[in-house]
């Protein structure tokens, strides 16, 4: 049996786990009457009954606390041609919504970004502390998807579109 190293190095950990491909989302909300959001690849389906999702924002995120304050948010699943959108929402402190077309979600009022593969409107059920991230479990209130386009993915530290 192989022994585990005493300490896993962060760069090695990131490199190895970067071999697992994920989709890319933008999590959005309204804070003090203004749209806020951030790029999030740590997202997934959790439960069918009840309909639950999870996402894992970093504790260092300045956007997540603003999104979380209302307890309701949107998740926008990015399409293959939305690389710039994903990069824009990954920037801290940037004017992320400048030039971005969106409409208010029916259930939460959270920004639903134009041209995405799909969107979900969610309400926070619980938040767990986990290392340098939060694990957010949320109930899905409404959702929709469009067909005919491929996803934006994150693989080996890079965004890539898949047709």
Steps between C-alpha positions, in 0.01 A plus 500: 500500500633842404530755776340840457738795515504682832383816326333546164649796314239748371649525149510122461144468635373766255683335208365151568141612565520723192478178297133477597294701251220718634241730357510872569226705663449859605322536834301823524293699743381846591673694778390851599298520178799418279588177315795300638654172392801273466625213287461161667605160368436314829132442436281195460170322544450362849145365536196438285254485791510771611674677210833609650829622356835576659767756429829573671605865506838594642512657845712775342224592254377856541196429280358192677411684825311760293318232300425299815360789702149466354508119524398473134711488187525394138732250333573561132650205307740645243509397135812418296517851354482683836867477600533878538191509720650231724830685522328831572306364795816335636666841549483642849365853529435541126189660352375151422161596357630774268362418155343173620139438399283349773147483631367458852402146595130438561546342844802678646564812294858375455664583167443236234769559238408507130622220275579240766433128463269513796425662831372414844350717769584377849445559870770418755412200720828470691864605489785284631855610569755287311865601501547816296154475340133489595270216394167658418194278468208671331146411395415555134196727460493531122717393206521485123742385229557559131610237248739491211821643649794356686631590848788715618735274694791533741784250451866514609460858616352635177157587366407326175186484294359169380266504199 
